[in-house]
Amino acid sequence: MRLEIEGLEVLFPYPRVYAEQVTYMRELKRALDAKGHAMLEMPTGTGKTVALLSLVLSYKYAHPQTTGKLIYCTRTVPEMSKCVEEIKHVMTYRAEVLGAQATTITAVCLSSRRNMCVHPRVMNNPDGETVDGQCRQMTASWVRGRADAGMNVETCSFYENYDRRSTDEQVLESGVYTLDDLKALGTKRGWCPYFMTRQAIGTADVVVYNYQYMLDPKVSQMVSRSLERDCIVVFDEAHNIDNVCIEALSVTLNRRALDRASRNLTTISTTVSRMKQADKAKLDAEYRRLVEGLRSSGTVVGVSDASDLAAANPVLPADVLEEAIP
């Protein structure tokens, strides 16, 4: 049905709308008009997601030049899948009503490597950290460098195929993509769905992903740093934000981790001491060659015995040795 919310035509994909949904959309529009913040709440089961998507997508259609992409943050994968299905529903209805005037969008969802991996050896591992580790072991630049040098190391063919694509090639065509859609497309093209979707975020109109991609500094710096400042950011089930922030900024240490850190520090200290001794020997040898060269050329004339002794046994300042360590 077609609604008018304070001068904005909203296409709502159901034959009836609750009064709570109309109020919700009205307050949301006012927040978008003011380019400000809003904390909105609706009772469970009253269609908050479809109300939000209907209003925001209609708003983007009415103000394409001043409205950025929609970033929809969820807590769980099922919530993410539900949001993408609602986007499909809204966009299908808009196409039916507007016909040729309907605009197309690109909507993607991004989840962890475990949920998007299509590598046959890695994808079936149930542990997310193990999947992340195996993925990085096959896609790290230093590993790929060894492979390019002819060394026998395993790399990911899906990542390599994606990385070798033409830079002019469009990563995704317009459409609304679920996790299964992205995995099927990646499998068909031989591309890694995870990195393909990370690339597509830059040009997508709607992005649905987990809280961490926006709130966790370690993750957001890799995934979300290129997003425009005028994006519309939505946190679904926002009462979970405090726990997500605590989790993202907390570090858990145990005795095993501390022991490993201590061993690593000992190894680094031993390596640096060995480098210092080697560099000192090189500098001493270079100094002696320099003095011998000056003597043989006759540049050094009339040097006293004390000076000769100092020249033969130079004492190099400590700061010289420190600067020699990279």
Buried (B, 14 or more C-beta within 10 A) or exposed (E): EEBEBEEBEBBBBBEEBBEBBBBBBBBBBEBBEEEEEEEBEBEEEEBBBBBBBBBBBBBBBEEEEEBBBBBBBBBEBEBBBBBBEBBBBBBEBBBEEEEEEBBEBBBBBBBBBBBBBBBEEBBEBEEEEEBBBBBEBBBEEEBBEBBEEEEEBEBBEBBBBBEEBEEEEEBBEEBBBBBEBBBBBBEEBEBBBBBBBBBBBEEBBBBBBBBBBBBBEEBBEEBBEEBEEEBBBBBBEBEBBEEBBEEBEEEEEEEEEEEEEEEEEEEEEEEEEEBBEEBBEEBBEEBBEEBEEBBEEEEBEEBEEEEEEEBEEEEEEEEEBEEBEE
